[in-house]
Amino acid sequence: MGGESDIHLEIVVPNHTRYLSLIGNIAEQVAKALHDYTGDREALAYHLNVVLTEAMVNAIEHASPADNQKTVRVCLRIADKDLRIYVYDQGQGFDIDAVPAPDFANLSERGRGLFLIRSLMDGVSYRKTECGNVLEMHKKLK
């Protein structure tokens, strides 16, 4: 049975970084609209902006940023205080378990985005699908 804060949102954008702030802002607005959420809505809004922006950067990077014909699809679902975010890309993908923790002393170090996503979400997975790849992020909304 759906509640007042049940949401299903799907967005498809071209494979380009100019859409990063749009996706981040949408995530913030979704968090602020959760009437049943009793936690810190501003913090949740910021966290969702961060994880979606970082996920989009990775999706664009792994989907060949030079190929503007490709798209990135974002699905955001909230039901029964359970948030699931799916970011689909059409690139070659990567092995999520092979990405090491970043060395924060080295500013050019890769892996910071995934580190942030894992830190802010309760669960993160990445897998190949029939149409590309999907990064799935999960968070319990208490």
N, C-alpha and C positions, 0 to 999 in steps of 0.2 A: 504494500500500500504506500503510495507516494505521499510525501510530506510537503509542507509549504516551501521548503528549501531544496526540493528535488530539481535538478538542472541537468539538461543534456544539451551540450553546445558543440557544434562542429564547424570548423573554420578551415578553408583551403586557401593558401596564399602561394604566390610564385616563389621560387627558390631564390630569394634575395634578402639581404640583411636589412633593407629599408623597412621591412614589416616587423622587425623585432619589437619596437616600442609599441606598436599597435597590439600585438599579441600580449605583451606584458601588461598593457593598460586594461585589456579585456579581462585578464586574470584578476587584476586588482578589483575591478568593478564587480566581478562575480563574488569574490570574497566579501566585499562590503555589502552585498545584497543578501547574504545568508542570515535571515531573520532568526532562525533557530540556533545559530552558533553562539555559544556562551563564552568562548575564549576571546583572546585579543584579536579583533577583526583587522586592525591596522597591521599587526605583525603578520597575520595570515596573508593579507593582501600583498605585503612586501615579499614574503616568501614565495608566493605563487608567481609573482612577477619575475623573481630571480630564477626559479626553476624552469619556467617556460621560456624565458629569454635564453638561458644556457642550453636548454634542450633544442631550441630553434637554431642556435649557432652551430651546435653539433650536427643537426640534421642537414643544414645548408652546407657545411664543410664536407660531410661525408656523401652528399648528393652531387658533388662537383659544382661549386659555385659559379663556374663559367657557363653552365647549362641552365639558362633561364626558362627553358621549356618544361623543366621539372617543377613539381610542386611539393609543398610540405603541408600535411593535413594534421590538424590538432583537434582531438576530441576530448572534451572535459565532461565528466559525469559525476554528479553528486546524488547519492541516494542513501537514506538511512544513516546519515553521518559518516559516510564513506566517500572519499574523493578519489577518483581515478582520472589520470591524465594520460592520454596516448598521443605520441608524436610520431607520425608516419613519414618516412623519407623514401626516396627512390634511388638511393645511392648504393655503393658497394658494401656499406655497413662496417662494423668493427666488432671485436671481441671485448665485451664490457668487462669481463673478468681479467683481461690482460692489461687493462689500464691501471698503472701504478698510482699510488697516492702521490700527489704533487710535492715537490721540494719547494717550500714557500720562500726559501732564500734565493731561489733562481726565478726571476720575474718572467722569463721566457718559457718556463716549465709548462708542459701540457698536462691536462687532466684536472685542472682546477674546477671547471664547470661540472664535471661528473662528481667530483668530491663535494661540491656545494649541493648538488641535487641529492646525493645520498645522505648528506647531513641534515637536510631540511625535510626529507620525505621519510615515511616509514618503510617503504619498499620500492626497489627499482629493478627493472629487468629490461633486457634488450634482446630481440629475436628477429629472425627473418620471417617474412610472410610471403604469400603468393604475389603480392604487389610491391614488395620492397622490404622495408624494415620498420619495426615499431619499438620505441622506447616507452615503457609503461611505468608510471609513477603512481604510488598509492600513499594516501594519508588518511588516518582516522581523525575525524572531526569530533572532538570530545565536547 
